[in-house]
Amino acid sequence: MSYHCIVCVKQVPDTSRITGDVMKPDGTLNRAVLPAVFNHDDLNALEAALSVRDSHGGTVTVVTMGPMGAAEVLRESLYRGVDRAVIVNDRRAAGSDTLATGYILSQAIRKIGRYDFVFCGRQAIDGDTAQVGPQLAEKLGLVQITYFEKILELSDRTVRLRRNVGNGWEVLETRLPLLLTVLDTANEPRPAAARRVMQYKRARTVGEAACEISAAMPDATEQKRDAEQAVRIEKLKMNDLLIEQWDLDDIEADLQWCGISGSPTKVHRVQSIVLTKEGYTELPPTEEGIRGLIHELIVDHTLG
Amino acid sequence: MANFFDDNEDIQFLFEHLDLNEIATAQEDGFTRHDGPGREYAPLDARDAIDNYRRVLTIAGDVTANSIAPRAADVDLQGNTLNDDGTVTLNACTRENLRALAQADLMGLTLPRRYGGLNFPSLVYTMVTEIISRADASLMNLFGLQGIGETINAFADPSIKDEYLPRFADGEVTGAMALTEPDAGSDLQSVSLRAWQDNDGQWRLTGVKRFITNGCGDIILTLARSEPEIKDGRGLSLFLVERGPRLKVRHLEDKLGIHGSPTCELVYDDTPAKLVGERQLGLIRYVMSLMNGARLGIAAQSLGIAEAAFRVARQYAHTRKQFGRAIERLPAVAEMVSDMKIAIEAARALVYETSRVCDLENNNLRVLETDPPTDKAELKRRKGDARVLKRLNGMLTPMSKYYASEMCVQVANDALQVLGGSGYMADYPVERHLRDARITIIYEGTSQMQIVAAVRGVCSGAFEKLAQEFEQHEYFDMTLHLLRQKLVEGKELTLKGIGFVKERGVDYMDLYGRKLVNAATTVLIGHLLLQQAAAATKQPPDGQCQHIAVAGEHKRLVAHRFIDTNLETTRRDMALLCSGDTSVMTHFDTLAGPPPAAS
């Protein structure tokens, strides 16, 4: 039996490269100084989906919501072997919190149609809420299993799997369809495949194609640009290089649940915490030294 | 995320400095062939192709840094397992590594797109090989055996190509080349494994092969004697054998290093085989070509191991404090660490240049064989190029293998020395790097064999011609200009040595082969480093002034120290060579003493 998998992915600022000037004076993130990357846990989610398809057959569709540049994570997904990639891109979705994001993604997944698995990364490194996966499951009325690590058995419509509950494992059995949020300990994501990179590096969304044409023909009339764009899109389609781009109307989203109006989260305050180093302690590599360290860690409640 | 391509400034520099435009255009026949299988990922122009090279190097850098390198210590500890049924089970980490390389489509780097390969030039293949070797030297031996696919592509019938090459490109199979036998090591002319035809005309192989890297692989190209009446190399043909019940691994060698790479003794029990190409050309044409590629592979492997060892030593010298300061500030350590870095960049300059020349030769030969120009003048030019490039590569390939592998052993040895007692312990990876390094000067032809091959090129005009070509470069920078003058003097000294040797005959040439090849290599690498220094000093096109200035100063100093220290050695060596001393030959028994009594 083959399975249809959907993976939700997100482009995030690479917080592993945070430097001093990453926070603006007002406490918001200066995204311009951080390179945008594929959210790490989402690569594990993608790998989990691809391995289901590789062992049982079926398809993997990847969906993201974000600005135009987020199409890069879709290309990265195509490099790793997904069958279909969709971006939900709409200004009216700006400012969405996790609830609104969950709703918008649920509408996109409804439009994609048939699915057996929905995979999400455990959480995104920019917000660290781990809420979108569970909220999405609720919106879709799906069974959700968080902190997923491994499929132990998959036959027909029943799956037995293992989740990591922090101090141990839980083995669960349930029926499909279901939504899983995937831990980074679940697998080692596969690398991008060279042949697909050479092919899909040319894949574009309609929006990206339009931007590139505007940049290349700054002095052309709108009519000329439109004509050029139509040709370009036709060519992309013919070569299977057009990434699907949907707006909120395409996914029949109710606007009151989207963007700012659909987001009850209120950010009370953002603090810029600067950690300063206050010297260091040198520990001798002896029994005595280690004992001293452990004692110190127990006293300040790092251990125990 | 760590990346072994992005973090290597010298490889990045060379990627920009070397003329990839020319290479890509030759490799892709001027970008005229976009149809046929694999067209969906064919590059449209040189810029597109170079972008592909960079992207693929970045993938290799990612996989090696984040997946392969962290497993290298385990690979070294675990090794592989010989099973009772004559099969071998690779250790789990190596299997994972191979899977990652296959998933990244890196196992058919140079094969044509028609078979699912990437159609990349050998220069990029060399870079990837180096990057992989830095992460896990033993994995390179399995990765590098894609040369088997290349050999099949170059010489086998279309039906064999269609059957096997897509499996190589997908990483579904790995290969091996079975040449060495218990009594045929460096002297491959004496290979005795028997090839015979049964009543149905099916070729069968009978005998034993020894020291076969990945002999447990799926496709084994085997050198065998198909003409029993011809005793030398002309009686040997090349056969393709698939793993099966009639081909068993009898023994897995226990060895000093590269533990992840299985070294097998193979028993052929009337094993069915397919003839590759024509009879009798096995050694003299196909294996020679295969070995040239493999030698370049070992040169690249040497660069990778040296780079890995250097990085450990560089870090350690910076952080380790003795006598109240970092040991990198102690003159003896500073000298060792600097010279390691210079040696790596010097060897890399030569190996990459050799790869570039190989690409020019291979692409020229391919055009001549598959699509010879109809224009007579053009045909004549290409044929002339073929002769020149063949001679040039006949010298450069063994020179690169020799120089890079000797450098590797020296650098790994010095790296361990920088770490002192800690380096000798298994707590740090340098002892592994040194153990891995040691094979590079032995396999695919020992250093001594490389010298024998290279010295003929050095003495027959190829060196002089190339040196003169390099001398045409004008340097407006006075320091570089003066260094070039020194290299001209170095060339003159070497030519004088060559003249002296030629009067004395071949034995004398072989006796002083190492010194001659060293002298010639110093001159050639010296020029390459000067070219790099000039390029690095050039005004940058877009900002990045400070970075470029640092790179420029670094390259100038590298060229300076390399040329000064090595030309000193040349002077000393050429003086000894011109003394006519042959005592190690004429008084061998007295000097070496009698062999010890058998115990």
Interface residues (C-beta under 8 A of the other chain):
Chain A: S16 E188 R190 P191 A192 A193 A194 R195 R196 V197 M198 Q199 K201 N239
Chain B: M1 G38 E40 Y41 A42 P43 D51 N52 R55 V56 I59 D62 V63 S67 E96 A100 Q103 A104 D105 L106 G116 L118
